[in-house]
Amino acid sequence: GSIVSLTTLQLSSCNIRGPIPTELGRISPFTMHLQENRLTGEIPTELGAMFNLQRLYLYANRLDGTIPTELAKLTNIGKSPATT
């Protein structure tokens, strides 16, 4: 199946180990919490496909490398969610 609507992916402090799955680029939450885990390796360029992403929390992991340029192309990063 597929996820139709996801606003927040909350996986902080879950003791997740290994690289960030590239498949996460197929979903597009507004906020993604992956902080305080044991993620390793580089940030996948596939995350640049998350067009709705406004907040991405990756601190307190064991990531290395540079921030992918694809993330800089996300126009909603840093914007506050719309309120009604």
PyMOL Python script that loads the backbone (N, CA, C, O; Angstrom):
from pymol import cmd

cmd.read_pdbstr("""\
ATOM      1  N   GLY A   1       0.812  -1.177   0.000  1.00  0.00           N
ATOM      2  CA  GLY A   1       0.000   0.000   0.000  1.00  0.00           C
ATOM      3  C   GLY A   1       0.856   1.242   0.000  1.00  0.00           C
ATOM      4  O   GLY A   1       2.085   1.173   0.020  1.00  0.00           O
ATOM      5  N   SER A   2       0.197   2.366  -0.022  1.00  0.00           N
ATOM      6  CA  SER A   2       0.905   3.638   0.002  1.00  0.00           C
ATOM      7  C   SER A   2       0.308   4.529   1.083  1.00  0.00           C
ATOM      8  O   SER A   2      -0.852   4.385   1.469  1.00  0.00           O
ATOM      9  N   ILE A   3       1.127   5.442   1.551  1.00  0.00           N
ATOM     10  CA  ILE A   3       0.690   6.396   2.554  1.00  0.00           C
ATOM     11  C   ILE A   3       0.084   7.581   1.818  1.00  0.00           C
ATOM     12  O   ILE A   3       0.751   8.218   1.002  1.00  0.00           O
ATOM     13  N   VAL A   4      -1.180   7.875   2.104  1.00  0.00           N
ATOM     14  CA  VAL A   4      -1.870   8.954   1.417  1.00  0.00           C
ATOM     15  C   VAL A   4      -1.534  10.296   2.055  1.00  0.00           C
ATOM     16  O   VAL A   4      -1.252  11.264   1.349  1.00  0.00           O
ATOM     17  N   SER A   5      -1.560  10.362   3.376  1.00  0.00           N
ATOM     18  CA  SER A   5      -1.332  11.625   4.065  1.00  0.00           C
ATOM     19  C   SER A   5      -0.534  11.370   5.343  1.00  0.00           C
ATOM     20  O   SER A   5      -0.944  10.586   6.199  1.00  0.00           O
ATOM     21  N   LEU A   6       0.592  12.033   5.456  1.00  0.00           N
ATOM     22  CA  LEU A   6       1.429  11.908   6.637  1.00  0.00           C
ATOM     23  C   LEU A   6       1.975  13.284   6.948  1.00  0.00           C
ATOM     24  O   LEU A   6       2.667  13.879   6.123  1.00  0.00           O
ATOM     25  N   THR A   7       1.671  13.797   8.135  1.00  0.00           N
ATOM     26  CA  THR A   7       2.173  15.122   8.484  1.00  0.00           C
ATOM     27  C   THR A   7       3.458  15.057   9.288  1.00  0.00           C
ATOM     28  O   THR A   7       4.332  15.908   9.122  1.00  0.00           O
ATOM     29  N   THR A   8       3.590  14.054  10.165  1.00  0.00           N
ATOM     30  CA  THR A   8       4.777  13.940  11.010  1.00  0.00           C
ATOM     31  C   THR A   8       5.236  12.495  11.075  1.00  0.00           C
ATOM     32  O   THR A   8       4.440  11.586  11.311  1.00  0.00           O
ATOM     33  N   LEU A   9       6.524  12.296  10.863  1.00  0.00           N
ATOM     34  CA  LEU A   9       7.140  10.991  11.064  1.00  0.00           C
ATOM     35  C   LEU A   9       8.018  11.129  12.297  1.00  0.00           C
ATOM     36  O   LEU A   9       9.056  11.788  12.248  1.00  0.00           O
ATOM     37  N   GLN A  10       7.611  10.514  13.404  1.00  0.00           N
ATOM     38  CA  GLN A  10       8.288  10.655  14.686  1.00  0.00           C
ATOM     39  C   GLN A  10       9.016   9.354  15.026  1.00  0.00           C
ATOM     40  O   GLN A  10       8.406   8.390  15.490  1.00  0.00           O
ATOM     41  N   LEU A  11      10.321   9.342  14.789  1.00  0.00           N
ATOM     42  CA  LEU A  11      11.142   8.170  15.094  1.00  0.00           C
ATOM     43  C   LEU A  11      12.351   8.554  15.928  1.00  0.00           C
ATOM     44  O   LEU A  11      13.396   7.911  15.831  1.00  0.00           O
ATOM     45  N   SER A  12      12.229   9.586  16.740  1.00  0.00           N
ATOM     46  CA  SER A  12      13.351  10.014  17.570  1.00  0.00           C
ATOM     47  C   SER A  12      13.511   9.085  18.769  1.00  0.00           C
ATOM     48  O   SER A  12      12.540   8.532  19.286  1.00  0.00           O
ATOM     49  N   SER A  13      14.749   8.931  19.192  1.00  0.00           N
ATOM     50  CA  SER A  13      15.095   8.139  20.381  1.00  0.00           C
ATOM     51  C   SER A  13      14.565   6.710  20.310  1.00  0.00           C
ATOM     52  O   SER A  13      14.089   6.175  21.311  1.00  0.00           O
ATOM     53  N   CYS A  14      14.644   6.093  19.136  1.00  0.00           N
ATOM     54  CA  CYS A  14      14.155   4.720  18.940  1.00  0.00           C
ATOM     55  C   CYS A  14      15.302   3.717  18.807  1.00  0.00           C
ATOM     56  O   CYS A  14      15.071   2.544  18.514  1.00  0.00           O
ATOM     57  N   ASN A  15      16.528   4.175  19.019  1.00  0.00           N
ATOM     58  CA  ASN A  15      17.705   3.300  18.919  1.00  0.00           C
ATOM     59  C   ASN A  15      17.830   2.669  17.528  1.00  0.00           C
ATOM     60  O   ASN A  15      18.249   1.520  17.390  1.00  0.00           O
ATOM     61  N   ILE A  16      17.456   3.444  16.499  1.00  0.00           N
ATOM     62  CA  ILE A  16      17.567   2.981  15.120  1.00  0.00           C
ATOM     63  C   ILE A  16      19.036   3.021  14.724  1.00  0.00           C
ATOM     64  O   ILE A  16      19.713   4.023  14.953  1.00  0.00           O
ATOM     65  N   ARG A  17      19.528   1.951  14.138  1.00  0.00           N
ATOM     66  CA  ARG A  17      20.936   1.838  13.749  1.00  0.00           C
ATOM     67  C   ARG A  17      21.066   1.673  12.242  1.00  0.00           C
ATOM     68  O   ARG A  17      20.176   1.143  11.578  1.00  0.00           O
ATOM     69  N   GLY A  18      22.191   2.138  11.720  1.00  0.00           N
ATOM     70  CA  GLY A  18      22.469   1.965  10.312  1.00  0.00           C
ATOM     71  C   GLY A  18      22.176   3.223   9.518  1.00  0.00           C
ATOM     72  O   GLY A  18      21.899   4.277  10.092  1.00  0.00           O
ATOM     73  N   PRO A  19      22.236   3.115   8.199  1.00  0.00           N
ATOM     74  CA  PRO A  19      22.011   4.284   7.350  1.00  0.00           C
ATOM     75  C   PRO A  19      20.540   4.691   7.306  1.00  0.00           C
ATOM     76  O   PRO A  19      19.648   3.893   7.590  1.00  0.00           O
ATOM     77  N   ILE A  20      20.312   5.942   6.945  1.00  0.00           N
ATOM     78  CA  ILE A  20      18.943   6.420   6.730  1.00  0.00           C
ATOM     79  C   ILE A  20      18.422   5.728   5.479  1.00  0.00           C
ATOM     80  O   ILE A  20      19.063   5.808   4.431  1.00  0.00           O
ATOM     81  N   PRO A  21      17.285   5.055   5.554  1.00  0.00           N
ATOM     82  CA  PRO A  21      16.755   4.366   4.372  1.00  0.00           C
ATOM     83  C   PRO A  21      16.421   5.346   3.241  1.00  0.00           C
ATOM     84  O   PRO A  21      15.749   6.353   3.464  1.00  0.00           O
ATOM     85  N   THR A  22      16.888   5.048   2.048  1.00  0.00           N
ATOM     86  CA  THR A  22      16.604   5.909   0.899  1.00  0.00           C
ATOM     87  C   THR A  22      15.109   5.929   0.590  1.00  0.00           C
ATOM     88  O   THR A  22      14.615   6.885  -0.008  1.00  0.00           O
ATOM     89  N   GLU A  23      14.390   4.893   0.988  1.00  0.00           N
ATOM     90  CA  GLU A  23      12.943   4.801   0.734  1.00  0.00           C
ATOM     91  C   GLU A  23      12.167   5.917   1.424  1.00  0.00           C
ATOM     92  O   GLU A  23      11.039   6.213   1.031  1.00  0.00           O
ATOM     93  N   LEU A  24      12.754   6.542   2.447  1.00  0.00           N
ATOM     94  CA  LEU A  24      12.050   7.647   3.104  1.00  0.00           C
ATOM     95  C   LEU A  24      11.796   8.791   2.135  1.00  0.00           C
ATOM     96  O   LEU A  24      10.891   9.596   2.359  1.00  0.00           O
ATOM     97  N   GLY A  25      12.574   8.877   1.066  1.00  0.00           N
ATOM     98  CA  GLY A  25      12.360   9.902   0.057  1.00  0.00           C
ATOM     99  C   GLY A  25      11.056   9.744  -0.700  1.00  0.00           C
ATOM    100  O   GLY A  25      10.642  10.661  -1.410  1.00  0.00           O
ATOM    101  N   ARG A  26      10.406   8.608  -0.564  1.00  0.00           N
ATOM    102  CA  ARG A  26       9.134   8.353  -1.265  1.00  0.00           C
ATOM    103  C   ARG A  26       7.930   8.920  -0.526  1.00  0.00           C
ATOM    104  O   ARG A  26       6.852   9.049  -1.105  1.00  0.00           O
ATOM    105  N   ILE A  27       8.105   9.257   0.743  1.00  0.00           N
ATOM    106  CA  ILE A  27       7.016   9.871   1.507  1.00  0.00           C
ATOM    107  C   ILE A  27       7.338  11.348   1.637  1.00  0.00           C
ATOM    108  O   ILE A  27       8.472  11.753   1.385  1.00  0.00           O
ATOM    109  N   SER A  28       6.392  12.139   2.014  1.00  0.00           N
ATOM    110  CA  SER A  28       6.655  13.570   2.115  1.00  0.00           C
ATOM    111  C   SER A  28       5.917  14.179   3.296  1.00  0.00           C
ATOM    112  O   SER A  28       4.941  14.907   3.116  1.00  0.00           O
ATOM    113  N   PRO A  29       6.385  13.880   4.510  1.00  0.00           N
ATOM    114  CA  PRO A  29       5.761  14.502   5.673  1.00  0.00           C
ATOM    115  C   PRO A  29       6.180  15.973   5.771  1.00  0.00           C
ATOM    116  O   PRO A  29       7.132  16.395   5.114  1.00  0.00           O
ATOM    117  N   PHE A  30       5.480  16.736   6.577  1.00  0.00           N
ATOM    118  CA  PHE A  30       5.878  18.110   6.835  1.00  0.00           C
ATOM    119  C   PHE A  30       7.051  18.151   7.813  1.00  0.00           C
ATOM    120  O   PHE A  30       7.914  19.024   7.721  1.00  0.00           O
ATOM    121  N   THR A  31       7.078  17.203   8.747  1.00  0.00           N
ATOM    122  CA  THR A  31       8.124  17.159   9.767  1.00  0.00           C
ATOM    123  C   THR A  31       8.620  15.725   9.908  1.00  0.00           C
ATOM    124  O   THR A  31       7.827  14.785   9.948  1.00  0.00           O
ATOM    125  N   MET A  32       9.948  15.566   9.983  1.00  0.00           N
ATOM    126  CA  MET A  32      10.526  14.239  10.178  1.00  0.00           C
ATOM    127  C   MET A  32      11.534  14.298  11.321  1.00  0.00           C
ATOM    128  O   MET A  32      12.523  15.028  11.260  1.00  0.00           O
ATOM    129  N   HIS A  33      11.262  13.516  12.363  1.00  0.00           N
ATOM    130  CA  HIS A  33      12.121  13.435  13.537  1.00  0.00           C
ATOM    131  C   HIS A  33      12.914  12.125  13.496  1.00  0.00           C
ATOM    132  O   HIS A  33      12.352  11.047  13.688  1.00  0.00           O
ATOM    133  N   LEU A  34      14.200  12.225  13.248  1.00  0.00           N
ATOM    134  CA  LEU A  34      15.089  11.055  13.280  1.00  0.00           C
ATOM    135  C   LEU A  34      16.215  11.270  14.276  1.00  0.00           C
ATOM    136  O   LEU A  34      17.180  10.505  14.286  1.00  0.00           O
ATOM    137  N   GLN A  35      16.116  12.283  15.104  1.00  0.00           N
ATOM    138  CA  GLN A  35      17.190  12.622  16.025  1.00  0.00           C
ATOM    139  C   GLN A  35      17.329  11.611  17.158  1.00  0.00           C
ATOM    140  O   GLN A  35      16.413  10.849  17.469  1.00  0.00           O
ATOM    141  N   GLU A  36      18.515  11.640  17.758  1.00  0.00           N
ATOM    142  CA  GLU A  36      18.836  10.814  18.927  1.00  0.00           C
ATOM    143  C   GLU A  36      18.668   9.320  18.661  1.00  0.00           C
ATOM    144  O   GLU A  36      18.048   8.598  19.442  1.00  0.00           O
ATOM    145  N   ASN A  37      19.230   8.881  17.552  1.00  0.00           N
ATOM    146  CA  ASN A  37      19.289   7.469  17.207  1.00  0.00           C
ATOM    147  C   ASN A  37      20.760   7.101  17.002  1.00  0.00           C
ATOM    148  O   ASN A  37      21.647   7.780  17.520  1.00  0.00           O
ATOM    149  N   ARG A  38      21.012   6.066  16.274  1.00  0.00           N
ATOM    150  CA  ARG A  38      22.385   5.663  15.942  1.00  0.00           C
ATOM    151  C   ARG A  38      22.534   5.525  14.435  1.00  0.00           C
ATOM    152  O   ARG A  38      23.128   4.570  13.934  1.00  0.00           O
ATOM    153  N   LEU A  39      21.979   6.505  13.725  1.00  0.00           N
ATOM    154  CA  LEU A  39      22.052   6.499  12.272  1.00  0.00           C
ATOM    155  C   LEU A  39      23.480   6.806  11.834  1.00  0.00           C
ATOM    156  O   LEU A  39      24.155   7.647  12.429  1.00  0.00           O
ATOM    157  N   THR A  40      23.932   6.121  10.794  1.00  0.00           N
ATOM    158  CA  THR A  40      25.298   6.280  10.316  1.00  0.00           C
ATOM    159  C   THR A  40      25.307   6.565   8.818  1.00  0.00           C
ATOM    160  O   THR A  40      24.290   6.431   8.138  1.00  0.00           O
ATOM    161  N   GLY A  41      26.462   6.956   8.327  1.00  0.00           N
ATOM    162  CA  GLY A  41      26.620   7.192   6.897  1.00  0.00           C
ATOM    163  C   GLY A  41      26.210   8.603   6.512  1.00  0.00           C
ATOM    164  O   GLY A  41      26.138   9.505   7.347  1.00  0.00           O
ATOM    165  N   GLU A  42      25.945   8.764   5.234  1.00  0.00           N
ATOM    166  CA  GLU A  42      25.592  10.069   4.699  1.00  0.00           C
ATOM    167  C   GLU A  42      24.072  10.243   4.644  1.00  0.00           C
ATOM    168  O   GLU A  42      23.315   9.273   4.675  1.00  0.00           O
ATOM    169  N   ILE A  43      23.652  11.504   4.562  1.00  0.00           N
ATOM    170  CA  ILE A  43      22.237  11.808   4.366  1.00  0.00           C
ATOM    171  C   ILE A  43      21.905  11.479   2.912  1.00  0.00           C
ATOM    172  O   ILE A  43      22.556  12.008   2.010  1.00  0.00           O
ATOM    173  N   PRO A  44      20.921  10.628   2.657  1.00  0.00           N
ATOM    174  CA  PRO A  44      20.622  10.237   1.279  1.00  0.00           C
ATOM    175  C   PRO A  44      20.110  11.407   0.435  1.00  0.00           C
ATOM    176  O   PRO A  44      19.320  12.226   0.904  1.00  0.00           O
ATOM    177  N   THR A  45      20.565  11.472  -0.793  1.00  0.00           N
ATOM    178  CA  THR A  45      20.088  12.512  -1.711  1.00  0.00           C
ATOM    179  C   THR A  45      18.594  12.351  -1.995  1.00  0.00           C
ATOM    180  O   THR A  45      17.924  13.320  -2.349  1.00  0.00           O
ATOM    181  N   GLU A  46      18.077  11.148  -1.843  1.00  0.00           N
ATOM    182  CA  GLU A  46      16.651  10.873  -2.091  1.00  0.00           C
ATOM    183  C   GLU A  46      15.739  11.699  -1.190  1.00  0.00           C
ATOM    184  O   GLU A  46      14.577  11.918  -1.533  1.00  0.00           O
ATOM    185  N   LEU A  47      16.240  12.161  -0.048  1.00  0.00           N
ATOM    186  CA  LEU A  47      15.406  12.983   0.824  1.00  0.00           C
ATOM    187  C   LEU A  47      15.051  14.304   0.153  1.00  0.00           C
ATOM    188  O   LEU A  47      14.112  14.978   0.577  1.00  0.00           O
ATOM    189  N   GLY A  48      15.782  14.681  -0.879  1.00  0.00           N
ATOM    190  CA  GLY A  48      15.483  15.881  -1.639  1.00  0.00           C
ATOM    191  C   GLY A  48      14.182  15.793  -2.411  1.00  0.00           C
ATOM    192  O   GLY A  48      13.709  16.804  -2.931  1.00  0.00           O
ATOM    193  N   ALA A  49      13.589  14.604  -2.499  1.00  0.00           N
ATOM    194  CA  ALA A  49      12.305  14.428  -3.181  1.00  0.00           C
ATOM    195  C   ALA A  49      11.120  14.675  -2.250  1.00  0.00           C
ATOM    196  O   ALA A  49       9.968  14.591  -2.676  1.00  0.00           O
ATOM    197  N   MET A  50      11.394  14.975  -0.993  1.00  0.00           N
ATOM    198  CA  MET A  50      10.329  15.178  -0.006  1.00  0.00           C
ATOM    199  C   MET A  50       9.830  16.618  -0.100  1.00  0.00           C
ATOM    200  O   MET A  50      10.153  17.447   0.751  1.00  0.00           O
ATOM    201  N   PHE A  51       9.051  16.910  -1.127  1.00  0.00           N
ATOM    202  CA  PHE A  51       8.677  18.272  -1.482  1.00  0.00           C
ATOM    203  C   PHE A  51       7.898  19.023  -0.407  1.00  0.00           C
ATOM    204  O   PHE A  51       7.937  20.253  -0.394  1.00  0.00           O
ATOM    205  N   ASN A  52       7.194  18.343   0.491  1.00  0.00           N
ATOM    206  CA  ASN A  52       6.440  19.012   1.554  1.00  0.00           C
ATOM    207  C   ASN A  52       7.266  19.270   2.812  1.00  0.00           C
ATOM    208  O   ASN A  52       6.802  19.954   3.724  1.00  0.00           O
ATOM    209  N   LEU A  53       8.470  18.738   2.870  1.00  0.00           N
ATOM    210  CA  LEU A  53       9.258  18.779   4.104  1.00  0.00           C
ATOM    211  C   LEU A  53       9.540  20.204   4.554  1.00  0.00           C
ATOM    212  O   LEU A  53      10.068  21.018   3.797  1.00  0.00           O
ATOM    213  N   GLN A  54       9.176  20.490   5.805  1.00  0.00           N
ATOM    214  CA  GLN A  54       9.418  21.799   6.408  1.00  0.00           C
ATOM    215  C   GLN A  54      10.448  21.719   7.533  1.00  0.00           C
ATOM    216  O   GLN A  54      11.200  22.667   7.762  1.00  0.00           O
ATOM    217  N   ARG A  55      10.479  20.598   8.223  1.00  0.00           N
ATOM    218  CA  ARG A  55      11.414  20.425   9.340  1.00  0.00           C
ATOM    219  C   ARG A  55      12.040  19.032   9.248  1.00  0.00           C
ATOM    220  O   ARG A  55      11.346  18.042   9.016  1.00  0.00           O
ATOM    221  N   LEU A  56      13.357  18.971   9.432  1.00  0.00           N
ATOM    222  CA  LEU A  56      14.094  17.703   9.401  1.00  0.00           C
ATOM    223  C   LEU A  56      15.057  17.709  10.574  1.00  0.00           C
ATOM    224  O   LEU A  56      15.966  18.538  10.628  1.00  0.00           O
ATOM    225  N   TYR A  57      14.869  16.793  11.512  1.00  0.00           N
ATOM    226  CA  TYR A  57      15.694  16.720  12.716  1.00  0.00           C
ATOM    227  C   TYR A  57      16.586  15.483  12.652  1.00  0.00           C
ATOM    228  O   TYR A  57      16.098  14.353  12.668  1.00  0.00           O
ATOM    229  N   LEU A  58      17.879  15.708  12.579  1.00  0.00           N
ATOM    230  CA  LEU A  58      18.847  14.614  12.451  1.00  0.00           C
ATOM    231  C   LEU A  58      19.940  14.659  13.513  1.00  0.00           C
ATOM    232  O   LEU A  58      20.851  13.833  13.478  1.00  0.00           O
ATOM    233  N   TYR A  59      19.879  15.582  14.439  1.00  0.00           N
ATOM    234  CA  TYR A  59      20.964  15.739  15.411  1.00  0.00           C
ATOM    235  C   TYR A  59      21.092  14.523  16.333  1.00  0.00           C
ATOM    236  O   TYR A  59      20.170  13.719  16.467  1.00  0.00           O
ATOM    237  N   ALA A  60      22.258  14.415  16.959  1.00  0.00           N
ATOM    238  CA  ALA A  60      22.571  13.332  17.902  1.00  0.00           C
ATOM    239  C   ALA A  60      22.520  11.959  17.231  1.00  0.00           C
ATOM    240  O   ALA A  60      21.949  11.012  17.772  1.00  0.00           O
ATOM    241  N   ASN A  61      23.121  11.867  16.051  1.00  0.00           N
ATOM    242  CA  ASN A  61      23.320  10.616  15.339  1.00  0.00           C
ATOM    243  C   ASN A  61      24.808  10.508  15.010  1.00  0.00           C
ATOM    244  O   ASN A  61      25.611  11.288  15.521  1.00  0.00           O
ATOM    245  N   ARG A  62      25.172   9.574  14.186  1.00  0.00           N
ATOM    246  CA  ARG A  62      26.570   9.379  13.797  1.00  0.00           C
ATOM    247  C   ARG A  62      26.723   9.552  12.284  1.00  0.00           C
ATOM    248  O   ARG A  62      27.415   8.776  11.625  1.00  0.00           O
ATOM    249  N   LEU A  63      26.076  10.564  11.756  1.00  0.00           N
ATOM    250  CA  LEU A  63      26.101  10.822  10.322  1.00  0.00           C
ATOM    251  C   LEU A  63      27.414  11.490   9.928  1.00  0.00           C
ATOM    252  O   LEU A  63      28.040  12.169  10.742  1.00  0.00           O
ATOM    253  N   ASP A  64      27.825  11.295   8.688  1.00  0.00           N
ATOM    254  CA  ASP A  64      29.021  11.959   8.185  1.00  0.00           C
ATOM    255  C   ASP A  64      28.775  12.420   6.760  1.00  0.00           C
ATOM    256  O   ASP A  64      27.705  12.180   6.201  1.00  0.00           O
ATOM    257  N   GLY A  65      29.744  13.070   6.182  1.00  0.00           N
ATOM    258  CA  GLY A  65      29.585  13.585   4.828  1.00  0.00           C
ATOM    259  C   GLY A  65      28.995  14.979   4.840  1.00  0.00           C
ATOM    260  O   GLY A  65      28.904  15.624   5.885  1.00  0.00           O
ATOM    261  N   THR A  66      28.599  15.430   3.674  1.00  0.00           N
ATOM    262  CA  THR A  66      28.046  16.769   3.531  1.00  0.00           C
ATOM    263  C   THR A  66      26.527  16.702   3.400  1.00  0.00           C
ATOM    264  O   THR A  66      25.950  15.640   3.164  1.00  0.00           O
ATOM    265  N   ILE A  67      25.903  17.855   3.558  1.00  0.00           N
ATOM    266  CA  ILE A  67      24.459  17.943   3.358  1.00  0.00           C
ATOM    267  C   ILE A  67      24.212  17.934   1.854  1.00  0.00           C
ATOM    268  O   ILE A  67      24.784  18.757   1.140  1.00  0.00           O
ATOM    269  N   PRO A  68      23.384  17.035   1.359  1.00  0.00           N
ATOM    270  CA  PRO A  68      23.141  16.952  -0.089  1.00  0.00           C
ATOM    271  C   PRO A  68      22.557  18.254  -0.647  1.00  0.00           C
ATOM    272  O   PRO A  68      21.712  18.887  -0.014  1.00  0.00           O
ATOM    273  N   THR A  69      23.009  18.638  -1.815  1.00  0.00           N
ATOM    274  CA  THR A  69      22.490  19.853  -2.455  1.00  0.00           C
ATOM    275  C   THR A  69      21.006  19.726  -2.762  1.00  0.00           C
ATOM    276  O   THR A  69      20.311  20.737  -2.862  1.00  0.00           O
ATOM    277  N   GLU A  70      20.508  18.506  -2.914  1.00  0.00           N
ATOM    278  CA  GLU A  70      19.086  18.283  -3.181  1.00  0.00           C
ATOM    279  C   GLU A  70      18.216  18.831  -2.045  1.00  0.00           C
ATOM    280  O   GLU A  70      17.092  19.271  -2.285  1.00  0.00           O
ATOM    281  N   LEU A  71      18.729  18.806  -0.815  1.00  0.00           N
ATOM    282  CA  LEU A  71      17.958  19.338   0.311  1.00  0.00           C
ATOM    283  C   LEU A  71      17.824  20.851   0.215  1.00  0.00           C
ATOM    284  O   LEU A  71      16.827  21.416   0.665  1.00  0.00           O
ATOM    285  N   ALA A  72      18.816  21.509  -0.365  1.00  0.00           N
ATOM    286  CA  ALA A  72      18.753  22.968  -0.519  1.00  0.00           C
ATOM    287  C   ALA A  72      17.667  23.381  -1.502  1.00  0.00           C
ATOM    288  O   ALA A  72      17.234  24.533  -1.489  1.00  0.00           O
ATOM    289  N   LYS A  73      17.226  22.477  -2.342  1.00  0.00           N
ATOM    290  CA  LYS A  73      16.191  22.774  -3.333  1.00  0.00           C
ATOM    291  C   LYS A  73      14.775  22.657  -2.762  1.00  0.00           C
ATOM    292  O   LYS A  73      13.803  23.001  -3.434  1.00  0.00           O
ATOM    293  N   LEU A  74      14.659  22.176  -1.531  1.00  0.00           N
ATOM    294  CA  LEU A  74      13.338  22.041  -0.909  1.00  0.00           C
ATOM    295  C   LEU A  74      12.856  23.424  -0.479  1.00  0.00           C
ATOM    296  O   LEU A  74      13.412  24.022   0.442  1.00  0.00           O
ATOM    297  N   THR A  75      11.844  23.919  -1.134  1.00  0.00           N
ATOM    298  CA  THR A  75      11.399  25.297  -0.930  1.00  0.00           C
ATOM    299  C   THR A  75      10.614  25.516   0.357  1.00  0.00           C
ATOM    300  O   THR A  75      10.452  26.660   0.780  1.00  0.00           O
ATOM    301  N   ASN A  76      10.119  24.449   0.994  1.00  0.00           N
ATOM    302  CA  ASN A  76       9.326  24.605   2.210  1.00  0.00           C
ATOM    303  C   ASN A  76      10.138  24.472   3.494  1.00  0.00           C
ATOM    304  O   ASN A  76       9.606  24.705   4.580  1.00  0.00           O
ATOM    305  N   ILE A  77      11.410  24.103   3.397  1.00  0.00           N
ATOM    306  CA  ILE A  77      12.232  23.953   4.598  1.00  0.00           C
ATOM    307  C   ILE A  77      12.277  25.273   5.354  1.00  0.00           C
ATOM    308  O   ILE A  77      12.554  26.325   4.779  1.00  0.00           O
ATOM    309  N   GLY A  78      12.001  25.200   6.638  1.00  0.00           N
ATOM    310  CA  GLY A  78      12.033  26.378   7.485  1.00  0.00           C
ATOM    311  C   GLY A  78      10.730  27.161   7.545  1.00  0.00           C
ATOM    312  O   GLY A  78      10.604  28.078   8.357  1.00  0.00           O
ATOM    313  N   LYS A  79       9.765  26.823   6.708  1.00  0.00           N
ATOM    314  CA  LYS A  79       8.481  27.507   6.736  1.00  0.00           C
ATOM    315  C   LYS A  79       7.596  26.904   7.811  1.00  0.00           C
ATOM    316  O   LYS A  79       7.653  25.700   8.066  1.00  0.00           O
ATOM    317  N   SER A  80       6.796  27.718   8.428  1.00  0.00           N
ATOM    318  CA  SER A  80       5.857  27.227   9.430  1.00  0.00           C
ATOM    319  C   SER A  80       4.668  26.588   8.733  1.00  0.00           C
ATOM    320  O   SER A  80       4.241  27.049   7.674  1.00  0.00           O
ATOM    321  N   PRO A  81       4.129  25.524   9.328  1.00  0.00           N
ATOM    322  CA  PRO A  81       2.930  24.914   8.756  1.00  0.00           C
ATOM    323  C   PRO A  81       1.780  25.909   8.733  1.00  0.00           C
ATOM    324  O   PRO A  81       1.665  26.752   9.623  1.00  0.00           O
ATOM    325  N   ALA A  82       0.943  25.812   7.733  1.00  0.00           N
ATOM    326  CA  ALA A  82      -0.226  26.688   7.636  1.00  0.00           C
ATOM    327  C   ALA A  82      -1.195  26.366   8.747  1.00  0.00           C
ATOM    328  O   ALA A  82      -1.395  25.200   9.089  1.00  0.00           O
ATOM    329  N   THR A  83      -1.791  27.384   9.305  1.00  0.00           N
ATOM    330  CA  THR A  83      -2.799  27.184  10.351  1.00  0.00           C
ATOM    331  C   THR A  83      -4.128  27.694   9.834  1.00  0.00           C
ATOM    332  O   THR A  83      -4.193  28.654   9.065  1.00  0.00           O
ATOM    333  N   THR A  84      -5.178  27.036  10.270  1.00  0.00           N
ATOM    334  CA  THR A  84      -6.514  27.458   9.836  1.00  0.00           C
ATOM    335  C   THR A  84      -7.364  27.806  11.021  1.00  0.00           C
ATOM    336  O   THR A  84      -8.524  28.185  10.859  1.00  0.00           O
TER     337      THR A  84
END
""", "prot")
cmd.dss("prot")
cmd.show_as("cartoon", "prot")
cmd.util.cbc("prot")
cmd.orient("prot")
